[in-house]
């Protein structure tokens, strides 16, 4: 897939680059610089598709929020779309991803647990299972989550995240204090003589 830069404020305006990686709101392109890559926001580019997969990823880019760990085919996105539309009897519009857990066993069987809100109003839990490096044959179960259960789950997760943030903030404060104390100690070692008091 290629992208063309359409933001006239950028130095690379009207240039085309090969896409290296992409997510739902940004692309990483091959770029002739020391790093070899550059990141652009989707609002700054036009996509130039080269395959049906490219067209699918652009049309349904919300699926890119779901991480494809090593060994999982992009075909999972299409399989998810099919089961969402058929089982919920809707036209897919968007996906708000809340949880994306991934495990893989020694035999190369992977499992993903996804909790998301479809079309801003349908909370679902999806369990997807597949074999590493296989492009088909996914086993996908989708269950709608009861609203009360969903609200309880959200409140629990919000409280857990807030507690984690508090722990991180406390940890940051301790690091900051350690740096300040070290700077003060180094300053005292630098040979500054104490000021004599006049008597």
Order of alpha helices (4+ residues) and beta strands (2+ residues): beta-beta-beta-beta-beta-alpha-alpha-beta-beta-beta-beta-alpha
